[in-house]
Amino acid sequence: MKDTLNTLATLRRPRILIRAARIGAAEYRRDAHLRRHLGYGPLPRPEAALGALVKMEAALETQRRQDSAGYVASRHVDILIAMMGEARILRAAALQPVT
């Protein structure tokens, strides 16, 4: 879990993408947002979901840097929103006392 969160902490993306994602992350709903990216069926645990989202985001970042015609900024922001939401869930779970 810490590796994935450390990876997120070191991401460097354009300020406008991060700003838009932070605004959207306030309204993050796991069921709705995650299904849109990972498909239907049972949702994976937050760490697995975050790992899949990181891979998707890396592909979008590559498209953005290459000025690909297939790059869609709104999709990139949507993936970043889901990443922030899942990271928030992971951090909250780490703070929960084990009983």
Backbone torsions as a table, in degrees:
resi	resn	phi	psi	omega
1	MET	NA	-43.0	-177.6
2	LYS	-64.8	-32.6	178.0
3	ASP	-62.8	-43.8	180.0
4	THR	-65.9	-43.2	179.1
5	LEU	-67.3	-35.6	176.2
6	ASN	-65.5	-38.0	176.9
7	THR	-60.7	-43.1	178.6
8	LEU	-63.9	-38.5	-178.1
9	ALA	-66.0	-25.1	-177.5
10	THR	-97.1	-1.9	178.7
11	LEU	-63.2	136.9	175.2
12	ARG	-122.8	111.3	-178.7
13	ARG	-129.0	161.6	178.4
14	PRO	-55.8	140.1	-176.2
15	ARG	-54.7	-38.2	-177.7
16	ILE	-66.2	-36.3	177.1
17	LEU	-65.1	-44.9	-178.6
18	ILE	-66.7	-41.1	179.4
19	ARG	-61.2	-45.8	179.4
20	ALA	-64.1	-40.5	179.9
21	ALA	-66.3	-39.1	178.4
22	ARG	-63.2	-40.1	177.9
23	ILE	-63.3	-45.5	-179.5
24	GLY	-69.0	-30.9	-177.6
25	ALA	-64.2	-23.1	178.6
26	ALA	-64.3	-26.3	-178.5
27	GLU	-107.0	17.0	-176.3
28	TYR	-63.8	126.7	173.6
29	ARG	-123.8	114.7	-172.6
30	ARG	-53.4	-49.4	-177.2
31	ASP	-57.5	-49.7	-176.1
32	ALA	-72.8	-49.8	-174.5
33	HIS	-71.1	-44.5	-175.1
34	LEU	-69.4	-38.0	178.5
35	ARG	-61.9	-33.9	-179.7
36	ARG	-63.0	-31.6	-177.1
37	HIS	-97.8	-35.1	-174.7
38	LEU	-103.6	-4.4	178.6
39	GLY	91.3	179.0	-177.3
40	TYR	-88.4	168.3	-175.3
41	GLY	111.4	-173.3	-179.1
42	PRO	-65.9	137.3	179.0
43	LEU	-76.5	141.1	177.3
44	PRO	-72.9	166.5	175.3
45	ARG	-62.7	157.4	-176.0
46	PRO	-54.5	-40.0	-178.5
47	GLU	-66.2	-42.5	178.2
48	ALA	-66.7	-40.6	178.5
49	ALA	-62.7	-43.0	-179.6
50	LEU	-64.6	-38.9	176.9
51	GLY	-60.6	-43.8	178.5
52	ALA	-65.5	-40.3	179.5
53	LEU	-65.5	-37.7	178.9
54	VAL	-61.6	-41.8	178.3
55	LYS	-64.9	-42.1	178.4
56	MET	-62.5	-42.6	-178.5
57	GLU	-66.3	-37.6	178.7
58	ALA	-62.2	-39.8	177.6
59	ALA	-65.1	-40.8	178.0
60	LEU	-66.1	-38.3	178.4
61	GLU	-63.9	-39.5	176.9
62	THR	-62.3	-44.7	177.8
63	GLN	-60.6	-42.3	-179.0
64	ARG	-62.5	-46.0	-178.3
65	ARG	-66.3	-29.3	-179.7
66	GLN	-89.6	3.6	-177.0
67	ASP	53.2	43.1	-178.9
68	SER	-66.3	142.4	178.1
69	ALA	-67.8	-23.0	-179.0
70	GLY	-86.1	-2.1	-178.4
71	TYR	-72.7	132.2	178.1
72	VAL	-124.1	112.1	-175.9
73	ALA	-61.8	-36.8	-179.0
74	SER	-65.1	-35.3	176.1
75	ARG	-66.6	-40.8	178.7
76	HIS	-60.3	-45.8	178.4
77	VAL	-63.0	-41.1	-179.4
78	ASP	-62.8	-40.8	177.2
79	ILE	-66.1	-42.0	178.2
80	LEU	-62.9	-37.3	176.5
81	ILE	-60.8	-47.8	179.9
82	ALA	-63.1	-39.2	178.1
83	MET	-62.1	-44.5	179.6
84	MET	-64.7	-40.3	179.0
85	GLY	-63.8	-44.7	179.5
86	GLU	-67.7	-37.3	177.0
87	ALA	-63.8	-38.6	177.8
88	ARG	-62.9	-41.8	178.0
89	ILE	-63.2	-43.4	179.3
90	LEU	-63.0	-43.6	179.6
91	ARG	-64.8	-39.5	178.7
92	ALA	-64.5	-39.0	179.4
93	ALA	-66.9	-34.3	-179.9
94	ALA	-69.0	-27.2	-179.4
95	LEU	-84.8	-14.1	-179.9
96	GLN	-67.6	132.8	176.5
97	PRO	-71.8	139.9	179.0
98	VAL	-83.3	126.7	-180.0
99	THR	-115.1	NA	NA
